[in-house]
């Protein structure tokens, strides 16, 4: 049983309650029991002085690759769940791109067992939409849902044809499970590695046109409307995608969406020196796309910001740009990068925190990402002003493919609580 914790004098920021106030937070038996005045019988076992700090719901990530089972040379559930709580995240959704693919209850159960053993962040598996992610036979979605999968996805793996896509949505709808879509037309994307535009032409790199995403978004929205399935469009990169989804929401479709951190920060201009750290998929696109994505978060059209954390072994990035593996190891650095966007005025603080807490929780239809009385005490304590240098030795993720190595960032989570347990304390990690 968790002890009683008093978090005293912090700035409590909780978008789920439209709350931004300096107050005290009380935790008992793994739950939030009060904000403001103490319950009559409350005697704290631990008092945390949060003066000058932010107290927020634990962050919720809709897409973090944990690499286990099968790719432990890249990372593990233990290493990445520790990296997550270091970054202020208390809940992670992990995609089914494991070996074996998470298309059975047995693999789902293994992931849950490993997460329980790690004892850090909560891990929520997303199961495979088709068997082996091959895009041909439907997976056993009922068994996956019963085992605890919060959704199903085929990631960026192609489908045999549109009929398979339609059947997947029909079956998912019958099982009341969300389909997580990474929208990409594979014929248009082909073997591209960067945004198709002036930069790709200048560098001689194969490009992925914007319509590879927007055509897929339009197609999935049409299928969702036809089947009445619930879909989540993940890692958007294009302005047109935001426009299409805004229209779909106005028409009442059951659709949500997210954007990856990198696409809020960078454009394809950063790849001019062929730095493989910026090889990501979807690719970094134009400034107008980046601005539209930021506006989408501010306006609430985009429901969540995800890390799209993809840890790799060092060899995966040691090749010519197009031959390297895509992805960044960023879960420990999401928070300071988002704070930088709020400081610059590109993101509103309330919108950013919503997209990291209650927004993704609502996508999952789970009661998390909130500090409401009675909710699980998943809490991040944040110092918004502390400066720190990102180094390989400081990163606890097994993947060191972080684009901000040797960069000074501002803001960090110094203590993270999951269901009333302190699972990360920066002061103890630094001893």
C-alpha positions as a printed Julia matrix, in Angstrom:
431×3 Matrix{Float64}:
   0.0     0.0     0.0
   1.3     3.45   -0.89
   2.04    5.95    1.87
   0.57    9.37    2.4
   2.3    12.18    0.54
   1.83   15.92    0.85
   3.1    17.93   -2.13
   3.26   21.4    -0.68
   3.11   24.82   -2.28
   3.52   23.9    -5.95
   1.88   25.37   -9.02
  -0.73   22.74   -9.85
  -1.41   22.6   -13.59
  -4.19   20.2   -14.55
  -5.96   20.83  -17.87
  -8.59   18.17  -17.1
  -9.93   20.52  -14.41
  -8.91   23.81  -16.08
  -6.73   24.19  -13.01
  -3.66   26.42  -12.75
  -3.14   27.47   -9.15
  -0.64   27.42   -6.3
  -1.88   24.9    -3.75
  -1.18   21.67   -1.88
  -1.84   18.17   -3.21
  -2.62   15.22   -0.93
  -2.05   11.58   -1.86
  -3.13    8.48    0.07
  -3.46    4.82   -0.89
  -2.26    5.56   -4.4
  -4.93    8.17   -5.12
  -5.31   11.92   -5.07
  -7.46   12.6    -1.99
  -7.51   16.41   -1.88
  -6.27   19.66   -3.38
  -6.06   22.71   -1.14
  -7.25   21.94    2.38
  -6.05   18.72    4.0
  -8.53   15.93    4.74
  -9.35   15.85    8.45
  -7.44   12.68    9.28
  -4.45   13.25    6.97
  -0.96   12.73    8.42
   1.77   12.75    5.78
   4.45   10.06    5.67
   6.34   12.22    3.17
   6.27   15.95    2.57
   7.59   17.28   -0.74
   8.35   20.98   -0.84
   7.22   22.0    -4.33
   7.74   25.75   -3.99
   8.84   27.08   -7.38
   7.83   23.82   -9.07
   5.0    22.72  -11.29
   2.83   19.81  -10.17
   1.14   18.14  -13.13
  -0.55   14.86  -13.96
   1.96   12.27  -15.07
   2.53   12.59  -18.81
   0.86   10.06  -21.14
   2.62    8.94  -24.33
   0.66    7.34  -27.16
   3.7     6.02  -29.06
   6.96    4.82  -27.51
   8.86    1.87  -28.95
  10.19   -0.26  -26.08
  11.77   -2.91  -28.36
  10.9    -5.89  -26.16
  10.43   -8.7   -26.95
  12.9    -9.36  -29.74
  15.02   -6.24  -30.08
  16.71   -6.03  -26.7
  19.96   -4.98  -28.4
  18.18   -1.66  -28.97
  16.33   -1.27  -25.68
  14.17   -3.05  -23.13
  10.99   -2.41  -21.21
  13.07   -1.9   -18.07
  15.45    0.64  -19.63
  12.79    2.64  -21.47
  10.25    2.71  -18.65
  12.98    4.19  -16.44
  13.76    6.72  -19.17
  10.06    7.53  -19.33
   9.63    8.34  -15.64
  12.84   10.37  -15.8
  11.07   12.43  -18.45
   7.9    12.81  -16.37
   5.9    10.15  -18.25
   3.86    7.75  -16.15
   2.02    5.92  -18.95
   3.33    4.63  -22.29
   1.62    2.95  -25.22
   3.96    0.57  -27.02
   3.39   -0.38  -30.7
   3.24   -4.03  -31.8
   6.49   -4.01  -33.83
   8.15   -6.62  -31.65
   9.55  -10.07  -32.4
   7.34  -11.97  -32.26
   4.8    -9.35  -33.33
   2.27   -8.56  -30.63
  -0.63  -10.28  -32.37
  -1.45  -12.76  -29.58
  -2.51  -12.56  -25.97
   0.7   -14.37  -25.02
   2.91  -11.52  -26.25
   0.64   -8.95  -24.64
   0.86  -10.81  -21.33
   4.66  -10.95  -21.62
   4.81   -7.17  -22.05
   2.6    -6.63  -19.01
   4.73   -9.04  -16.96
   7.95   -7.25  -17.91
   6.41   -3.88  -17.13
   5.32   -5.12  -13.71
   8.82   -6.4   -13.03
  10.34   -3.06  -14.08
   7.99   -1.26  -11.69
   8.28    2.18  -13.26
   5.88    3.58  -15.87
   2.57    1.96  -16.73
   2.87    0.16  -20.06
  -0.18   -0.2   -22.31
   0.35   -2.47  -25.34
  -1.15   -1.76  -28.73
  -1.8    -5.01  -30.56
  -1.34   -5.83  -34.23
  -4.28   -5.07  -36.53
  -3.33   -7.92  -38.87
  -1.47  -11.15  -38.17
   2.26  -10.55  -38.26
   1.55   -6.98  -39.44
   1.41   -8.57  -42.89
  -1.74   -6.71  -43.93
  -3.61   -9.82  -45.02
  -5.38  -11.71  -42.22
  -7.16   -9.94  -39.38
  -5.63  -10.44  -35.95
  -7.56  -11.9   -33.01
  -8.66   -8.48  -31.82
 -11.06   -9.85  -29.23
  -8.29  -11.85  -27.54
  -5.93   -8.88  -27.71
  -8.5    -6.59  -26.13
  -9.24   -9.12  -23.4
  -5.49   -9.43  -22.7
  -5.26   -5.66  -22.18
  -4.4    -4.07  -25.51
  -5.71   -0.5   -25.62
  -5.86   -0.46  -29.4
  -4.67   -2.17  -32.56
  -2.44   -0.91  -35.35
  -0.67   -1.95  -38.52
   1.85    0.87  -38.08
   3.33    1.77  -41.49
   3.11   -1.76  -42.87
   0.98   -1.97  -46.04
  -2.33   -3.77  -46.48
  -2.97   -6.23  -49.28
  -5.91   -4.14  -50.48
  -8.66   -1.77  -49.38
 -10.99   -4.65  -48.61
  -8.67   -5.8   -45.83
  -8.61   -2.28  -44.42
 -12.4    -2.11  -44.44
 -12.76   -5.51  -42.76
 -10.24   -4.51  -40.11
 -12.29   -1.45  -39.23
 -15.55   -3.4   -39.21
 -14.14   -6.02  -36.85
 -12.48   -3.4   -34.63
 -15.79   -1.56  -34.39
 -17.57   -4.76  -33.35
 -14.96   -5.23  -30.61
 -15.13   -1.59  -29.48
 -11.39   -1.15  -29.92
  -9.58    1.86  -31.38
  -7.55    1.45  -34.57
  -4.3     3.41  -34.38
  -3.34    4.46  -37.9
   0.01    5.74  -39.18
  -1.31    7.3   -42.41
   0.92    6.67  -45.4
   0.24    5.69  -48.99
   2.99    3.18  -49.64
   2.99    3.53  -53.41
   3.62    7.26  -53.06
   6.1     6.99  -50.19
   8.1     4.18  -51.81
  11.68    4.22  -50.48
  11.69    7.91  -49.57
  13.57    9.1   -46.53
  12.88   12.87  -46.39
  10.15   15.32  -47.37
   9.84   15.69  -51.14
  10.71   19.28  -51.89
  13.55   21.69  -52.51
  15.78   20.2   -49.81
  15.43   16.62  -51.05
  16.21   17.79  -54.58
  19.24   19.75  -53.44
  20.63   16.83  -51.43
  19.75   14.15  -53.97
  17.67   12.17  -51.47
  14.5    10.29  -52.34
  11.48   12.21  -51.09
   8.14   11.35  -49.52
   5.51   13.77  -50.86
   2.96   15.32  -48.54
   0.15   13.62  -50.43
   1.51   10.24  -49.31
   0.1    11.2   -45.93
  -2.89   13.33  -46.85
  -4.31   10.81  -49.32
  -4.04    8.12  -46.65
  -5.71   10.38  -44.08
  -8.59   11.03  -46.49
  -8.95    7.32  -47.24
  -9.0     6.3   -43.58
 -11.55    8.99  -42.76
 -13.85    7.75  -45.53
 -13.5     4.17  -44.28
 -14.11    5.25  -40.69
 -17.26    7.08  -41.71
 -18.49    4.07  -43.64
 -17.79    1.54  -40.86
 -18.41    3.82  -37.84
 -15.1     2.62  -36.42
 -13.08    4.64  -33.94
  -9.7     5.61  -35.4
  -6.68    7.49  -34.12
  -4.4     9.04  -36.74
  -0.9     9.13  -35.33
   2.21   11.21  -36.01
   0.75   13.73  -38.42
   3.22   15.83  -40.4
   1.18   17.86  -42.91
  -0.99   20.97  -42.73
  -3.59   19.38  -45.03
  -3.95   16.43  -42.64
  -4.91   18.8   -39.82
  -7.47   20.45  -42.09
  -9.01   17.12  -43.1
  -9.27   15.92  -39.5
 -10.75   19.21  -38.3
 -13.48   18.8   -40.91
 -14.06   15.17  -39.91
 -14.44   16.15  -36.27
 -16.95   18.84  -37.19
 -18.95   16.18  -39.02
 -18.99   13.98  -35.92
 -16.61   11.19  -36.96
 -15.02    9.19  -34.15
 -11.49   10.34  -34.92
  -8.58   11.59  -32.83
  -5.0    12.39  -33.77
  -1.54   13.19  -32.48
   1.72   14.76  -33.6
   5.26   13.63  -32.83
   7.57   16.01  -30.97
  10.1    16.3   -33.81
   7.53   17.61  -36.29
   6.63   20.45  -33.92
  10.25   21.58  -33.63
  12.01   21.06  -36.95
  11.6    21.4   -40.69
  13.46   19.53  -43.41
  16.02   22.36  -43.45
  17.88   20.65  -40.58
  18.92   17.73  -42.78
  21.09   19.89  -45.04
  24.25   18.4   -43.51
  22.9    14.82  -43.82
  22.75   14.36  -40.03
  21.08   10.93  -39.56
  19.8    12.03  -36.14
  17.07   13.81  -38.1
  16.09   10.8   -40.2
  12.53   10.28  -38.99
   9.3     8.92  -40.44
   7.04   10.7   -41.12
   9.72   13.07  -42.35
  10.27   16.62  -41.18
   8.4    18.86  -43.6
   7.95   22.56  -44.44
   7.66   25.5   -42.06
   4.0    25.95  -43.02
   3.37   22.35  -41.98
   5.12   22.86  -38.66
   3.08   26.0   -37.97
  -0.16   24.22  -38.85
   0.7    21.4   -36.45
   1.4    23.88  -33.66
  -1.89   25.63  -34.38
  -3.62   22.25  -34.35
  -2.38   21.62  -30.82
  -3.35   25.11  -29.68
  -6.81   24.81  -31.24
  -7.43   21.32  -29.87
  -7.8    19.68  -33.28
  -4.7    17.66  -32.44
  -5.52   15.69  -29.3
  -2.05   14.67  -28.19
   1.69   15.15  -28.54
   3.61   11.87  -28.57
   7.32   11.27  -28.18
   7.5     8.75  -31.05
  10.44    7.46  -29.03
  12.52    5.02  -31.11
  15.73    3.93  -29.39
  18.4     2.36  -31.6
  21.82    0.83  -31.17
  24.6     3.15  -32.34
  25.26    1.17  -35.54
  21.73    1.92  -36.77
  22.72    5.54  -37.39
  26.22    4.89  -38.77
  25.57    4.85  -42.51
  24.7     7.25  -45.32
  21.51    9.13  -44.42
  19.07    7.11  -46.54
  20.45    3.8   -45.24
  20.15    4.63  -41.54
  17.22    3.57  -39.4
  14.64    6.26  -38.82
  13.74    7.48  -35.36
  14.92    9.46  -32.35
  15.46    8.53  -28.72
  13.69   11.46  -27.07
  11.43   10.44  -24.22
  13.71   12.03  -21.6
  13.77   15.33  -23.47
  10.15   15.87  -24.56
   9.31   18.07  -21.6
  12.06   20.71  -21.99
  11.48   20.89  -25.74
   7.76   21.49  -25.23
   8.54   24.09  -22.57
  10.8    25.84  -25.09
   7.87   26.04  -27.51
   5.69   27.57  -24.8
   8.41   30.05  -23.86
   8.7    31.15  -27.49
   4.93   31.61  -27.65
   4.41   28.98  -30.35
   2.45   26.75  -27.98
   0.13   27.82  -25.19
   1.06   26.18  -21.9
  -2.47   24.96  -21.2
  -2.76   23.44  -24.68
   0.66   21.79  -24.45
  -0.05   20.25  -21.05
  -3.47   19.06  -22.22
  -1.82   17.35  -25.19
   0.59   15.57  -22.85
  -1.91   14.54  -20.16
  -5.7    14.61  -20.42
  -5.68   14.67  -24.24
  -3.99   11.3   -24.76
  -5.94    9.87  -21.82
  -9.17   10.78  -23.6
  -7.9     9.14  -26.79
  -7.43    5.95  -24.77
 -10.77    6.47  -23.0
  -9.02    5.85  -19.68
  -9.27    7.73  -16.4
  -5.71    9.02  -16.22
  -3.86   12.22  -17.08
  -5.7    14.03  -14.29
  -5.25   15.11  -10.67
  -8.94   15.0    -9.88
  -9.8    13.7    -6.42
 -10.18    9.93   -6.64
  -7.88    9.53   -9.64
  -4.68    7.51   -9.55
  -1.83    9.54   -8.08
   0.3     9.7   -11.22
   2.21   12.94  -10.78
   5.17   14.77  -12.33
   7.04   17.4   -10.33
   8.71   19.77  -12.75
  11.37   22.44  -12.34
  10.66   24.68  -15.34
  13.85   26.72  -14.97
  16.62   24.21  -14.26
  19.24   24.02  -16.99
  20.86   20.69  -17.8
  23.21   19.31  -20.41
  22.08   16.3   -22.43
  24.9    13.75  -22.49
  25.08   10.07  -23.34
  25.96    9.27  -19.74
  22.95   11.2   -18.43
  20.47    9.46  -20.75
  19.12    6.3   -19.14
  17.48    5.11  -22.36
  19.52    2.36  -23.97
  19.17    4.26  -27.24
  21.59    7.19  -27.43
  20.28    8.4   -30.81
  19.11   11.68  -29.32
  19.44   14.74  -31.59
  20.18   17.0   -28.62
  23.36   15.4   -27.3
  25.7    18.03  -25.85
  22.87   20.57  -25.9
  21.73   22.56  -22.87
  17.99   22.3   -22.25
  15.8    24.11  -19.74
  13.23   22.35  -17.58
  12.99   18.8   -16.25
  10.93   16.43  -14.15
  12.83   15.96  -10.91
  10.41   13.58   -9.24
   7.8    11.23  -10.72
   5.07    9.41   -8.83
   3.06    6.43  -10.11
   0.0     5.4    -8.11
   1.41    7.07   -5.02
   4.91    5.56   -5.31
   7.95    7.71   -6.03
   9.43    5.87   -9.01
  11.96    8.53   -9.99
  13.9    11.02   -7.87
  16.58   13.01   -9.68
  18.46   13.79   -6.47
  18.89   10.07   -5.76
  19.88    9.3    -9.37
  22.66   11.9    -9.18
  24.17   10.58   -5.94
